[in-house]
Amino acid sequence: MGKSRFVIAILASFVVGIFFGDLIHLDLWWLVGVGAGILLALITQWHEHFWRLGLFILLGLIVGLGYFNFWDQRQKAIKLPYGEELTIEGQIIGHPDFSGNIAQYIIRYNAKDKTKIQLTAGRYPEYHYGDVLKVNGAIKKPSDYLFHRGIMGQISTEEPVEKVGYHGNVAIKMIYEIRDKFEESLNKSFAEPYASFAAGLVLGSKRNIPDSLMSDFNRTGTTHIVAVSGYNLTIVIVWIALFLGIFSRKLKFWGSLSVIIAFVIMTGAPASVVRAGILAGLVLLGHYEGRRINMTILLLLVAAVMLIFGPYALKYDVGFELSFLAFAGLVYLGPIIARMRFIRSLPNILKSVFSETTAAQIMVLPILVFYFGRVSFVSPIVNVLILWIIPASMGLVFLIGIAGLLWISLGQIVGFLGWLVLKYIIVIVESFSRISWASWQLKTSDWWWMAIFYFVIGLLIYNIKIRTKINEKKEV
């Protein structure tokens, strides 16, 4: 491991410090003093390997605790005029969420400290990113869920909202406009529920997917295909890499990086896509520079960077937790499952899909049970049956959306091929969802068993890797 051991130690302990930050409240200056003492000890004990590693772990832990406490105190210090009737002006800073006759906007209430509030209003007239809105109403304290997402207030109004200006970024506005036109193209090229499913597949837009179909996805453990994640972004990168393959390595790198950034913005930048975007960008950079990638360091580095910009995510953002646990499953558990005797005999594409899907499902299982109280028994089978066709279906949906932008009749003609693929996926999901034992309700509020679960999984992975290394040495 060498130097990488110290990097892993300080990154991992920083994340652990963030995790326990809301349980251990320490004075900031006390933490600064302890951190300074650890740095001094590191200088004096630099040549003592054991003490150096331990001090790195302690330093990361102290920095994580201190940073969470600093962030938490700063957020809770923000005071808005809750309950007062006010006239508020604020800029829309993200993609609006339209559902039925309701519109939800995240607006920047105070440009100086970038305070965000959620505005709920009538859908019409529709407003978009960058528009500065004027609204009359009283700001309410946010729910815990919104507070931990950085939203410091909520305001609802049935009165008309007035647009009084525009202050958005031109490039971001253009990307959002392309997204809206692309989604409109899909709506004209497909009938429902295929149009909504197609939009969910490539953009993560689930608002128009029928409740019955979403219930089928939940029962079969396939909701992830309409919740944009790193898997979707990986497929996008593969298609772009194929398209740019004939060009230079430099053009391929910058072209792929530009698509990553645009895709993250188009999808509304959920935690899973931001994580995947950072990971993909670092992997691209490593390949471009010709460097070997250490996936453990990469995973911890991305987690640490994202927690610096939002430390609440570690314990209060389910998407963040599911995203990193699923990725950890792919990296550490997937190869072990793929080497199992009855899995090795499968064709490569089925072996890859089954091992990766099963690994991800095992790692996220405790979180799904804890938050959602549901376990799907048919998930591995259904995922094997549909995941192999997801890359082709995403490619077709992109092609159909672009064709519809050029000429709507062309989009509808090409859309027939896309309809066949989407129909196959929906039929598989609906068929398995009808099985009486497809899923099981298992709700619990206890958390201790999750710690034991992940400890046992970690121990198994460690022992298997040690045994594999010993066997490899014997063979040599």
N, C-alpha and C positions, 0 to 999 in steps of 0.2 A: 504493500500500500504506500509506504513512504510518506511524502508530504500530504498526499490526499487524505490520509487518516486524520490529520489535524484539521484540514478543511471540513471534512465530514463532521468531526467532533464539534467544531464551533458553530456550524450551520444547524446541526441537529439540536444542540443545546439551546441555541437561540429560539428555535421553533418551540421547544419544550417550555422555555421561559415565557413565551407569548401565551402558551396554553394555560399556564398556571397564574398568569398575570392578574386575572380577576379574583383569584383566591388569596393571593399574597400581596398585601398592600404595604409597600415600604416607602419611606421618605426618599424623594428623588436625590437629595444631596447625600444621604446615607449610601445609596446605590453608587453614586459617583465616587465616593470615597473608597468603597469596597472595590470598585472597578479599577481605580488607580492603584490600590494595594496589590491587586492581582497582576496588573501590568508590571509593577516593580518586582514582584516575585518571579514573573516570567523572565525578566532580564537577568536576575541573579541565579535562576535555576535553569537557564536555557539548555545547558548541556546534559541535564538529568531528564532522560527520555520519559520516564514514568510520571515525574512531577509536571513536566511540560504539558503532557497530554491531559492530565487532570486539571491543570490550571486553565487550559484552553476551554475545556468543558464548563468549568465554573464561570469563566469570563463570558462565554456565550449565554449561559443561563442568566447571569446578572444583567447583561445587555438586553435580553429578551424581556425580563421582568420590568426593568426600568423603562424600556420603550413602551410597553403596554400601559404602564401606569401613567406615563407622560401623555400618551394619546388619549387615554380614558379621561383624565382630568381636563384636557383641552376640550374634548367633545362635550363633556358635561358642564363646562363653564359657559358654553354658548347659550345665551338667553334671548328668546324671542318674545315679543309682546303677545303672549298667549291669551286668548279670550277677548281681545279688544277688536272692535270693528274698525278695519283699516282699508285704505286703498293701496293696493300693492302692485308694483311693477316688477316683472322678472323675465329673464330670457329662458326659453326652452333649451335645455342642454343635452337632450337625448332624443331617441326615436319615440314618438308618442305611442300610447297603447289605446287603440280604438276597439271597443267591444259593444255591439248593439248601438244604443243611443248615448253611450257614455264615453268620454275621453279622459285619459289620465296623462298628465304632463309632469315631468320633473323640471322645475324652474329654479334658476339661481336667484335667490332672494336678496342676497348681499354680495355684490361683486368683490368687495374688499377681502372678506374671509371665505368666499365661495360657499356660503350657507345655502343648502338645498331644501326645498319644500315640495311636497306633492300636491298638485292641483287637480281636483276632480270636477269636471264641468260637462255641459252638453256637448255632443259630438260635433254639431254643426253650428257655425262654420268651423271647418277643420283648420288647425294650425300645425306648424311643423318646426323642425329644428331651427334655432336662430331667431325665431319670432319673439319679440318683446311684448308680453301681454300685460294688460291692466285689468285688475279684478277687485271687486269689493267683497269683503268677508272677514271672518275671524279665524286666526290661526289656532289650530288645536295641537296639543302635544302629540308627537308621533307614537305609534305602537312600538313595542320593543323590537319587532322585526324590522321596521323602517329605520329606527334609530341606529341599529347595528349595521345598516346599509348606508349610513351617512346622511339620512334624510331627517332634518331637525324639526319638521312641522308638517301639518296637513291642513288643507283648506278645500272646502266643498262649496259650490255655488250653483244655483239654478238660474241665476241671472246671466245675460249675455256677457261674454268675455271680449274685451276690445284689444285689437292689435295696435300698438303705438310705435313700433319700430322694428329694426332688425340689427343684430350684432353677431351673427354666427360666422363660423369659418366656412369659406366658400368651398373648399375641398370636401369637408365633411358633409355639407349640405348637398353637394353633387352626388356623393356616395349614397346618401339616404334617398335622394330622388331616383337614382338608378334602382335601388332596392324596391321602392314603391311601384315603379313602372314594371319591373321584373315580376313582382307579385301580381300586378294587374294583368300582365301577359299570361301568366299561368291560369288565372281565373277565366280568361277568355278561351284558353286552349283546352281546358279540362272541365268536365262536369263535376259537381260535388258528389261525394266527399274527396274526390281525387285531387282537385285543385288545392284544397286545404292541406291534404296529406303531402302533396308535392312541395308546398311552401314550408311545411314543417320539416321536411326531409333536408332541404338545403339552407333554410334560413332560421329554423327553430321557431317559426311562427305557428303557435298552437291554438290561437284564439277562435278560429272558425272550424276546427276539427270537431265533429259531433261528439257529444258526451259518451254515447254508446261505443264509438270506436276508441276513444281514449280509455274507457273502462276495459275494453278488450286488450289494449296495449299494456295496461297495468296488470291484468290477470296473467298475461303471458310473459311478463318481464321484458318487454320490448319497447318501453317508453323512451329509452335512450336514442332510438333511431329518429324521433321527432324532437329531441332535445339536443340542439347543436352542441357538439362536444369536440374533443380532440380527434375523434375518429373521423368526423365529417371533414374537419380541416385537413387531416392527413390525406383523405381522398382528393380534396381540391388541389393540394400540393402535387400529388401524383399526376393528376391530369395536366396541370400547368407545366410540370417537369417534362412530361411527354411532348407537350406542344412546343416547349422551348429547347428540347433536346438537341436540335440541329444547330443551335446557336452556341456562342462561347460560354465558358463556365461563369464568367463575370456577369453576362447578360442573364443567364439562368438564375444566378444567385439574387441579383437585384430585382428581376421579374417576379420570382417566387416570393421574395420579401415584401414587395409592393402588394401582391395579391393577399398575403397573410394579413397585412395591416388593413386593407380594404374589407376583407371578409370579417375580421373582428369588429370593425365599425358597423358594417351592414347588419350583423346579427345582434347588435345592441350591447356588445362586449360583456356577456355573462362570464362568470368566473371560469367555467370549464374552457371557454374559447380563448379567454385571455391567457390562461395557463398554457393551453395548447399552442397559442401563437408565440408566446415567449420561448417555450421549449423548441418549437419548430424553427424559430429564428436562430436560436443558439446552435441547434444541430446543423442548420444550413451554414452558419458561420464556421463551425468546426470543420465541416467538409470542404468549405471554400478555402480555409487556411491549411487544410491537410492535417488537422489535429485529431487524435483519438478521443472519443467521447466517453467519459465516466458517467453512467446514467444515474448513479446514486448522488454524486455531486450536483449533476444537472437538475435532478428532481428537487433536492434540498435548496439549491440556489434559487430556483423559480419560486418555490414556496416562500423562502425568506424575502425575496423581492416583492412578491404580492402582499405579504403580511406587513411590510414596511408601509405600503400605501393603504392598508386596511387590516389592522390586526384583529378586528372583531370577526373576520371571516373564518378563522380557524375553528371557532366554537359555535358561531351563529349563522353560518352560510352553508346549508346542506349541499348546494351545488359544488362549492369549493371542496368539501370533504369527500363527496362521491367522486369528483374528478381526480383528485390525487390518489385516493385509495384504488380506484380502477386502474390508473396508470401504474401504480406500484404492483398491482396484481399482474399486469401484462409483463412488467420487467422481471419480477422475481419469481412469481408462481407459474406463469405461462410456460416457460421452458421446462420446468419440472413436470408439469402435466403432459406436455408434448412428448416427453421421454418414457411415459408409462407404456407398458407392453401392449395393451389393447388399443392405445392411441397411435402408436408408431406405425401400425399396419394400415392406417387410413391414408387415402390420397392426401397430398400435401395441402391442398386448399381446404379440405375438410379438417385435417389435423390442426391447421393454423386457426381456423374459425372456432373449432370446438375448444382447443386449449386456451386461447385468448379470452373467449367469452366466459368459459367456466372460471378461469382465474379471476377475471374482473368481478363476476357474480359472487364468488367466495369472499373477496375482499370487501365488497360493499354490503354484504348480507346483514351484518349487525346494524349498520346505519339505516338500512331500509326497514328493518324490524323495529328499531327504536323510534324512528320518526313517522313511519307510515303504517306499521303493523301488518305488513303483508309479505308472504313468501310465495314465490311462484315455483311450482314443481316441474312445469313444462318448459321453463325458460331455456335451458340448454338445448333442448330439441328444436324449439321454435327458432332460436338464434342460428343454429346450424343450417336450418332450412331457408332462412331469409338473408343472413348477413353476406353470403357469397354473392348475392345479386345487388346489394346496396351500392357498390361503386358504379356498376353499370346504370342503375336507376338514377343515381345522382347525376351522372354524366348526361343521361337522356333528358332529365328535368332541366339542367342548365341549357342544353341545346334547344329544347322546346321553348324555354323562356326567352332566349336570345332570338330564335326564329320568329316568335310572336312579336317581339319588338320591331323586327324588320318588316314583317308582313303577317297579319293575324291569321290569314288562311294557311300560310306555311306552318305556323305554329300548331294549328289544328290538325294538319296532315301528319306532321311529325309526332304530334301528340298521341296518335293512335298506338304507336310503338311504346310510348311511355305508359299509356293506359294499361296495356297488357302486363307490363312489369309491375306496376302499382297494384293492379288487380290481383296478381299472384300473391303479393305480400299480404294484402288485406284478407284474402281468402284463407291463407295459412293462419294468420293471427285470429280471425273470427272462428275458425274451425276448432282450434285448440282451446280457445277461450270458453267454448261451450261445454268442455269436459268439466264434470262436477268437482273433481279434485284438482283442477288446474292451479288454484292458489289457496292459501290458508291464512286466515286472520290470526295474528300473533302479536298482540299489543302488550308492551311492558314499559314501565317508567324507570326501572332499575338500569344502571349503567355499568356496574362493576363487572358483569359477565362479559362486556365488550372488551375490557382490558385483558381479561383472562384469554378470550378468544384470540386477540391479536398477539398476545405473548406466546401462546401455543403455536400459532401460525409462523411467527418469527423464529421460534425455536426449531420447528420442523424444517423450514427453509435453510437455516444455518447448518443443521445436522446433515441434511441432504447434500449441501454444497461441500461440506468437509469430506463426506464419504466419497463424493464424486472426484474430488482432488486426489484423495488417497488411491482410488482405483486407477486414475489416469497415471499416477506416478508408478504404480505396479506394472501397468501395461508397457510403460516406457522402459 
